[in-house]
């Protein structure tokens, strides 16, 4: 292609204290294309995006817009040169109107000149129409759906004459139909000559919509601005992780005769579970599958003592357990819980790696006077952090500064260190990349082999099939049935969906009756 | 159906609840004490409201950016004794002294904003420190003795009536309330203040200078506090060093009653004014019914709690998704 690139990054290096995040990366964007930027967590994607959008300065290397070298002092200057970003987190003022959000940028020129809202609304309507967004521009942004807010952000970027538009994981919180709509719009923008950069972990989407691709690995180009033609999913994975994707790794494990670690008999809870029975044996991995809203996380939290069990019996290691608090679950019964919401529930982001990994064992490690020493905690958690290959400059690093994958590893490591008998893992691979996911799976299997009982909650069916010995299917706060896993994806998905749909058919029938 | 909708819409506005409470309170108190709506009593109420509204606005503008200003009273006090002192000691004319006092207030406020912007330390800590500094300067200058030499024209202004029972003191407050309303509604600087309170990260990416806006907001806060101090000098007829000592709770109570979100991004001038009115009426009522004046503090505290609770209910039940940024 001999089109002049709109944007070029040449030999970009970025050095942070102690880390070389980018080691000479190239990227070149052409008009009228959707360019995928791929890479695993820690490959340098986010750093590159920050350099492109003026948040960070490159340590060396050049950035060219329309063939001219530029230097962005801050995000504003990047925007002024036509580089727009739609971030993962929403960057709108919730109580302001759509029109005002779109034009916020232009109001900055005067501090006192009264705002002409009618004109703002008129102008905003033009951009909204271009995106097929049928909403009143005077409406506050807080009343929109997430997908609509995203479109407003795109409208905002377009209204600033952006020619390069970066979309960072734009589909994470969208439904499939919203995603389709977004893709239709992106394709049209591409046909109109825009240069879009699409950052995503979802390879299916990348294959669907992108025509060019740059892959980063360990801060270097694994491939540079090449055409997507002839590339399949496996090729992309190989580029990203440097080897082919593992075949799931499921293997038959004989656990039928192990003693029960967790047993629920006809359990009902204060938040609506009815007659839930399930069991997990020593060394067994039991999957808990269900659609969103099936009550799986809530069941896990009930086991952990967060919600009251109103009926039935919970037995742990064959003795009745009345767990009233999370502390009791950990210290009396040896039950650990890896939260699905790492940031909200699982980790204390402002605290250090050491403090996070050590939380559950503080009680155990404290001496007779209840005093903790860092060295004892360090000795207890380091083997597990190493085993999980947590990448951190030091144990005193703040967890919030680490990548998502490393955060997830720490939230697992802290329970390993606590030496729990039963580990409940909730959505272990949300937001982490393929390589880390595979490691995490190996780790959970090893853990089970060494005797820990594991209850995995996941909505990712391939993950479920790769991990579980048995799969318990839940729907609407009830257990619908159990499927023995044979490691064959097609069988399992059929069996599981059968149970869920059966349930729906039965409830539909009973409603008719 | 239609009326339901109207009611719901009204319940969602900030001013409807406080207005309802105001009307009910007036009706109720009037029922027990016919004197309540006497011309003299209304005049006393308006005098209190005129000054208190400025105090409330001074805090409200900082709540709008999602911060707090503990030094509102200290700035007001410093401006008040400067105003009186400049007239008594240096013999400045009243307008000149007022301008100087306002300037002092603006500088004190901007200094707050500047310190917060430069250090990145929370407004709570910075304004707690400057509260002590400004108050210390005040006491250093006055040695805790009032300035008595307030000229007659200033005293006259403090007690003169504009029309009917409306005192002249209310005039600056009315003008300022309109100006604030216009600024927060229609002027970019006002919108920037609210934008920063709503989502400072997004505001910054939209090219709004957080630093400038923050300093301007604190400057406005200082300006309003100093005007309140000056008005209070002309009402009390002396430059009392203790002016401002009891402003803090009131300054938060009125905006909160007026539906302000303490996290920032949402305040209402009209509803805050109603908040001031409610506080004034209830304080007045306690006096009328000769209830222990020390109870006023208790009632004020209870009202803040009630208002916060009601705001929360409104958020969860009436506001659709008030998307927390």
Contacts between the chains, C-beta under 8 A, distances in Angstrom:
chain1	res1	chain2	res2	distance
A	75	B	204	7.8
A	75	B	205	5.7
A	76	B	207	5.0
A	79	B	207	7.2
A	89	B	201	8.0
A	90	B	202	7.6
A	90	B	323	7.6
A	90	B	325	7.3
A	91	B	199	7.0
A	91	B	201	6.4
A	91	B	202	3.8
A	91	B	205	5.5
A	91	B	206	7.9
A	92	B	199	6.9
A	92	B	202	5.7
A	92	B	325	7.6
A	93	B	194	7.5
A	93	B	195	4.8
A	93	B	198	4.1
A	93	B	199	5.1
A	93	B	202	5.8
A	93	B	203	6.7
A	93	B	265	7.0
A	93	B	325	7.2
A	94	B	198	5.9
A	94	B	199	6.8
A	94	B	265	7.4
A	94	B	322	6.6
A	94	B	323	4.2
A	94	B	324	7.4
A	94	B	325	5.3
A	95	B	194	7.3
A	95	B	198	5.6
A	95	B	265	5.8
A	95	B	266	5.6
A	95	B	322	7.7
A	96	B	191	7.4
A	96	B	194	7.4
A	96	B	195	6.6
A	96	B	198	6.8
A	100	B	191	6.9
A	104	B	191	8.0
A	104	B	195	6.7
A	104	B	203	7.5
A	104	B	206	3.9
A	104	B	207	7.5
A	104	B	208	7.0
A	105	B	206	5.2
A	105	B	207	5.1
A	107	B	188	4.3
A	107	B	191	6.6
A	107	B	192	7.7
A	108	B	188	7.0
A	108	B	192	7.9
A	108	B	206	7.5
A	108	B	207	4.8
A	108	B	208	6.1
A	108	B	209	7.9
A	110	B	188	5.8
A	111	B	187	7.3
A	111	B	188	5.5
A	111	B	189	4.3
A	111	B	192	7.8
A	111	B	216	7.9
A	112	B	187	5.5
A	112	B	188	7.1
A	112	B	189	6.3
A	113	B	187	7.4
A	113	B	188	6.8
A	114	B	182	7.7
A	114	B	186	4.5
A	114	B	187	6.0
A	115	B	186	5.3
A	115	B	187	6.9
A	115	B	188	6.4
A	115	B	191	6.8
A	117	B	186	8.0
A	141	B	323	7.2
A	142	B	319	7.8
A	142	B	320	7.3
A	142	B	321	5.9
A	142	B	322	5.3
A	142	B	323	4.3
A	143	B	320	5.5
A	143	B	321	6.8
A	149	B	323	7.8
